């Protein structure tokens, strides 16, 4: 589907109450008090996010991403633009420092180069609620029948001629030992798919940080040994807080699929090496 097709008659608005109603079983929903839902709406800055959606309507895809950055007065600087191939089948593997704006900025930069129909971004299916980007997003749900369907769509994507934008860590960067903020371990899927479908990999470093509040919440969760990543709920507000910021995206030289295959290393080892390449771009 083209990102310009099926334009709605009005701007879709984020409705947390509706999302909860769709995802929480009715038997449990009654235990969620209205005041808590209202508090969550304020926490995620729902009204400010809906303001962005209203002001950027009816833009979709790359046009929406660019308009959203403009609305937030975000400046994106690009380094290593000469390393972005004009053609070929590529995986753009990036660190994931922000949890929202990094993806929007990558869509803006690469969508302007390749066009909406030529780029796809595998994402958590919750992000399909960002309706203007549904033509570029590919929902990935790992559970049950939906998981099998997602795996099929992902295989079709990698077999296609579309460019793949990817966050191999899956989760947003966290505060680690020594106070360094970086991605968690990169999953090997993008390497396996690159080898399987003969795709070169372009390492991408996105320079940016969330607020200390986000990292403190993540550290507290780990100390309490809570499995659910509740700090994720802060990410929408982090997007709003970034208003007026400047971010730099650095593209490294492509890593050929042939060199990966000839290395004799496992996909896990290669994923770690590409991750290191990405962070070396910051130096």
C-alpha positions in Angstrom: 0.0 0.0 0.0 1.3 3.4 -0.9 1.7 5.8 2.0 -0.3 8.3 0.1 -3.4 6.1 -0.4 -6.5 5.9 1.7 -6.1 9.3 3.3 -8.7 9.7 6.0 -11.2 12.5 6.0 -9.8 14.0 9.2 -6.8 13.7 11.4 -6.7 10.5 13.5 -6.4 11.3 17.2 -4.7 9.1 19.8 -7.3 7.8 22.2 -5.6 5.9 25.1 -9.0 4.8 26.5 -9.9 3.2 23.2 -6.6 1.5 22.9 -7.0 0.0 26.4 -10.5 -1.1 25.5 -9.2 -2.9 22.5 -6.2 -4.6 24.2 -7.4 -5.3 27.8 -10.0 -8.1 28.3 -13.4 -6.8 29.4 -13.1 -8.8 32.6 -10.0 -6.9 33.6 -10.9 -3.5 32.1 -13.5 -2.8 34.9 -10.6 -2.7 37.4 -8.9 0.2 35.6 -10.3 3.4 37.3 -11.1 6.4 35.1 -8.8 8.6 37.1 -5.9 6.4 36.2 -6.7 6.5 32.5 -6.8 10.4 32.7 -3.5 10.4 34.5 -1.9 8.2 31.9 -3.3 10.5 29.1 -1.5 13.4 30.8 1.7 11.3 31.3 2.0 10.5 27.6 1.1 14.1 26.7 -1.9 12.8 24.6 -3.2 16.3 23.9 0.1 17.6 22.7 0.6 14.6 20.4 -2.9 15.0 19.0 -2.0 18.6 18.3 0.9 17.5 16.2 -1.4 15.1 14.3 -4.0 17.9 13.7 -1.4 20.4 12.5 0.3 18.0 10.1 -2.9 16.6 8.6 -3.3 15.4 5.9 0.4 14.7 5.3 1.3 11.0 5.3 4.5 8.9 5.2 7.7 10.9 4.6 5.7 14.1 4.2 4.2 13.6 7.7 7.6 12.7 9.3 9.1 15.9 7.8 6.1 18.0 8.9 6.2 16.6 12.4 9.9 17.5 12.8 9.1 21.0 11.5 6.2 21.3 13.9 8.4 20.4 16.8 11.2 22.7 15.5 13.5 19.7 15.3 16.7 20.1 13.2 18.2 16.9 11.7 21.8 17.1 10.5 23.1 14.3 8.2 26.7 13.1 8.1 28.1 10.5 5.7 25.3 11.1 3.2 27.7 9.9 0.5 27.6 6.5 2.1 23.9 6.1 1.3 23.7 3.9 -1.9 21.6 5.2 -4.7 20.4 1.7 -5.4 20.6 -1.8 -4.2 18.7 -3.8 -1.6 19.7 -2.5 1.8 19.1 -2.8 5.6 19.7 0.4 7.5 20.7 -0.8 11.0 20.5 2.0 13.6 20.9 2.4 17.3 17.7 3.3 19.0 18.3 6.2 21.5 14.9 8.0 21.5 12.0 5.7 20.9 10.1 7.9 18.5 11.9 10.8 17.0 14.8 8.7 15.8 12.4 6.6 13.7 10.6 9.7 12.4 13.9 11.4 11.5 15.1 8.2 9.6 11.9 8.1 7.7 12.2 11.7 6.8 15.8 11.4 5.6 15.5 8.1 3.8 12.0 8.6 2.5 13.1 11.8 0.7 15.8 9.8 -1.0 14.0 6.6 -1.9 10.3 7.5 -1.8 7.6 6.2 0.5 6.8 3.1 -1.6 10.5 2.0 -1.4 11.0 2.0 2.4 9.6 -0.1 5.2 10.1 0.0 8.9 9.3 -3.2 11.0 7.8 -1.9 14.3 5.8 -3.1 17.3 2.2 -3.3 16.3 1.2 -0.6 18.9 2.9 2.0 16.6 0.2 1.3 14.0 -1.9 3.7 16.0 0.3 6.4 14.4 -2.0 6.3 11.4 0.0 8.7 9.0 2.9 6.2 9.0 1.0 3.0 8.5 2.0 2.9 4.8 5.7 2.7 5.9 5.4 0.7 9.1 5.3 -3.1 9.0 3.7 -4.4 12.3 5.6 -7.2 14.0 3.7 -9.1 16.6 5.5 -12.2 17.9 2.6 -14.1 19.5 0.2 -16.8 18.2 -1.4 -16.6 14.8 -0.5 -13.0 14.5 3.1 -13.9 15.1 3.0 -16.4 12.2 1.4 -13.7 9.9 4.0 -11.2 11.0 6.8 -13.6 10.2 5.4 -14.2 6.7 5.1 -10.4 6.1 8.7 -9.9 7.3 10.0 -12.6 5.0 8.2 -11.0 2.1 9.7 -7.6 2.9 13.2 -8.9 3.0 12.6 -10.8 -0.3 11.3 -7.6 -1.9 13.2 -4.6 -3.4 12.2 -2.3 -0.6 14.8 -0.7 1.7 14.5 -1.9 5.3 14.9 0.5 8.2 15.7 -1.4 11.4 16.4 -1.0 15.1 18.2 -4.4 15.9 18.1 -3.7 19.7 14.3 -3.7 19.6 14.2 -1.6 22.8 15.3 1.9 23.4 18.8 2.6 24.7 19.4 2.2 28.4 21.8 3.6 31.0 24.5 1.0 31.6 27.6 0.5 33.7 29.8 3.5 34.0 27.0 5.9 33.1 27.1 5.1 29.4 23.8 5.2 27.5 23.7 2.7 24.7 21.6 0.0 23.1 21.1 -3.4 24.7 22.4 -6.4 22.8 21.5 -6.4 19.1 19.4 -9.3 18.0 20.8 -11.3 15.1 17.6 -11.3 12.9 18.8 -8.6 10.6 22.1 -10.4 9.9 20.3 -13.7 9.2 17.9 -11.9 6.8 20.8 -10.1 5.1 22.5 -13.4 4.5 19.3 -15.1 3.4 18.2 -12.4 1.0 21.6 -10.9 -0.2 21.2 -7.5 1.4 24.0 -5.1 2.3 23.9 -3.4 5.6 24.3 0.3 6.1 25.3 1.1 9.7 23.6 4.2 11.1 24.4 6.1 14.3 21.7 8.4 15.7 23.0 10.9 18.2 20.5 11.7 20.9 19.4 11.1 24.5 16.1 10.9 26.4 15.7 12.7 29.7 17.3 11.5 32.9 13.8 10.7 34.2 13.4 8.0 31.6 16.7 6.3 32.5 16.1 6.6 36.2 12.7 4.8 35.7 14.3 2.0 33.7 17.0 1.6 36.4 14.4 1.5 39.2 12.5 -1.2 37.3 15.6 -3.3 37.0 16.4 -2.9 40.7 12.9 -4.0 41.6 13.2 -6.9 39.2 10.0 -6.0 37.3 9.8 -7.7 33.9 7.3 -5.3 32.3 9.1 -2.3 30.8 6.9 0.3 32.3 9.3 3.1 31.4 8.2 2.7 27.8 5.1 4.7 28.7 7.3 7.8 29.1 8.5 7.7 25.5 5.6 9.7 24.0 6.3 12.5 26.4 10.0 12.3 25.6 9.1 13.2 22.0 7.2 16.3 23.1 10.1 17.3 25.4 12.5 17.2 22.5 11.0 20.3 20.9 13.6 22.7 19.6 16.4 20.1 19.7 19.0 19.3 17.1 20.0 15.7 16.2 22.7 14.2 14.0 22.4 11.1 11.9 25.6 9.5 10.7 25.6 6.9 7.9 28.6 4.6 7.7 30.0 2.7 4.7 27.8 -0.2 3.7 28.9 -3.7 4.9 28.5 -6.1 2.0 26.6 -9.3 2.4 29.4 -11.1 0.7 31.9 -10.0 3.4 29.5 -11.1 6.1 29.1 -14.5 4.5 32.9 -14.9 4.0 33.7 -14.0 7.6 32.7 -17.4 8.8 31.2 -15.9 11.9 27.8 -16.6 13.4 24.9 -14.1 13.0 25.1 -13.3 16.7 28.8 -12.4 16.4 28.2 -10.4 13.2 25.3 -8.5 14.9 27.7 -7.5 17.7 30.3 -6.4 15.2 27.9 -4.2 13.2 26.7 -2.7 16.5 30.3 -1.8 17.3 30.7 -0.3 13.8 27.6 1.9 14.5 29.0 3.2 17.8 32.4 3.8 16.3 30.6 6.3 14.0 30.1 8.6 17.0 33.9 9.0 17.5 
